[in-house]
């Protein structure tokens, strides 16, 4: 009986991860956010890299539309999913607008508010950093940082190797 219950629990956990994997954009984002307070342990796979600057792990959840995704420990713990990487800056705006809307459609009903911040990358000023946060004033003063909800950002960046990239980050808190 104990073996059966253990098997069923493992099957249910696997189904949840697989369901989020195959599910909609919002289901994947929500599954990652729900695991954030648990240090992403339910979705964290094999370690891909570890050094003094950062550690990276594979993730069992892929947000639909991402071309690369992982969990990163570098000045905090977060999920990172790249949406596009291109040397052509003109390809960024449609992807940026599409995913800004998708994130808003998913997160606004959950009480998240979107703000836009300046993009510090030269030439990408029109693609503001998109930030989704809940109003933290509703949390008790002195609350444990683990009690704070995750926050989500989307940014357009540039690097010499791959050109321009749009990335979604889901931060632990």
C-alpha positions in Angstrom: 0.0 0.0 0.0 2.8 2.4 0.9 4.5 1.7 -2.4 1.3 2.3 -4.3 0.8 5.7 -2.6 4.4 6.7 -3.3 4.0 5.7 -6.9 0.7 7.6 -7.2 2.3 10.7 -5.6 5.2 10.6 -8.0 2.8 10.1 -11.0 0.8 13.1 -9.9 3.8 15.3 -9.5 5.1 14.2 -12.9 1.7 14.9 -14.5 1.7 18.4 -13.0 5.0 19.2 -14.5 4.2 17.6 -17.8 0.8 19.4 -17.9 2.4 22.8 -17.3 4.9 21.9 -20.0 2.3 21.1 -22.6 -0.2 23.7 -21.4 -0.8 27.3 -22.2 1.5 30.3 -21.7 -0.3 31.3 -18.6 -0.3 27.8 -17.1 3.5 27.6 -17.5 4.1 31.1 -16.0 1.8 30.3 -13.1 3.4 26.9 -12.4 6.9 28.6 -12.2 5.6 31.4 -10.0 4.0 28.8 -7.6 7.3 27.1 -7.2 9.3 30.3 -6.6 8.8 30.3 -2.8 10.1 26.7 -2.8 13.4 27.8 -4.5 12.1 26.3 -7.8 13.0 22.9 -6.4 10.0 21.2 -8.1 11.1 22.4 -11.6 14.9 22.4 -11.1 16.7 19.8 -13.1 20.3 18.9 -13.6 23.0 21.5 -12.8 24.4 23.0 -16.1 27.0 25.3 -14.7 28.5 26.4 -11.4 31.1 29.0 -10.7 31.7 32.0 -8.5 29.5 34.3 -10.5 26.4 32.1 -11.2 24.9 28.6 -11.0 22.5 27.4 -13.6 20.1 24.5 -13.8 17.8 23.0 -16.4 14.1 23.6 -15.9 11.4 21.0 -16.3 9.0 23.8 -17.5 9.3 25.6 -20.8 7.2 28.7 -21.2 5.7 28.4 -24.7 7.5 30.6 -27.1 10.9 30.5 -25.4 13.9 29.4 -27.3 16.0 28.8 -24.2 15.2 28.5 -20.6 16.9 27.8 -17.2 17.0 28.6 -13.5 19.8 30.9 -12.5 21.4 31.7 -9.1 23.2 35.0 -9.6 22.4 37.9 -7.2 19.1 36.1 -6.5 17.3 33.0 -7.8 15.2 33.3 -10.9 13.8 31.6 -14.0 15.1 32.9 -17.3 13.4 32.3 -20.7 14.7 33.9 -23.9 12.0 34.6 -26.5 14.1 35.7 -29.4 17.7 36.2 -30.2 18.6 38.0 -33.5 21.2 40.4 -34.9 18.3 42.4 -36.5 16.9 44.9 -33.9 13.8 45.5 -36.1 12.6 42.0 -35.3 12.2 42.8 -31.6 9.1 45.1 -31.4 6.5 42.6 -32.6 7.8 39.9 -30.2 8.0 42.5 -27.4 4.4 43.6 -27.9 3.1 40.1 -28.2 4.6 38.9 -24.9 3.9 42.1 -23.0 0.2 41.5 -23.8 0.4 37.8 -22.9 2.1 38.6 -19.6 -0.5 41.3 -18.8 -3.4 39.0 -19.7 -2.0 36.3 -17.3 -0.8 38.5 -14.4 -3.3 41.3 -14.2 -6.2 39.0 -13.1 -3.9 37.8 -10.3 -3.4 41.3 -8.9 -0.1 42.1 -10.5 0.4 45.7 -11.8 2.6 46.4 -14.8 5.1 49.3 -14.9 7.5 50.3 -17.5 11.1 51.3 -16.8 13.7 52.8 -19.0 15.9 50.4 -21.0 19.5 51.3 -20.4 20.7 49.6 -23.6 21.6 52.1 -26.2 19.3 52.0 -29.2 16.5 50.0 -27.4 14.9 52.9 -25.6 11.5 52.2 -27.2 11.5 48.7 -25.7 11.0 49.6 -22.0 11.7 47.1 -19.2 8.3 45.6 -18.3 7.8 44.8 -14.6 4.9 43.0 -13.0 4.6 43.2 -9.2 1.9 42.8 -6.6 1.4 45.7 -4.2 3.7 44.7 -1.4 2.0 47.1 1.0 -0.6 44.4 1.6 2.1 42.2 3.2 2.8 42.6 6.9 5.7 44.8 7.9 8.6 42.6 8.9 7.3 39.7 6.8 9.8 37.1 5.8 11.2 37.7 2.3 10.0 34.2 1.3 6.4 35.4 2.0 6.7 38.1 -0.7 5.2 37.1 -4.1 7.5 36.5 -7.1 7.9 39.3 -9.6 8.2 39.1 -13.3 10.1 41.2 -15.8 10.7 41.2 -19.6 13.7 43.0 -21.0 15.3 43.7 -24.4 19.1 43.3 -24.1 22.1 43.2 -26.3 25.2 41.0 -26.3 28.1 40.8 -28.7 27.7 37.1 -29.3 24.1 36.8 -30.2 22.9 40.3 -30.9 19.5 41.4 -29.5 17.5 39.2 -27.1 14.1 39.6 -25.3 14.1 37.7 -22.0 11.4 36.9 -19.4 12.6 36.7 -15.8 10.5 35.2 -13.0 12.2 36.3 -9.8 11.8 34.3 -6.6 10.4 37.4 -4.7 
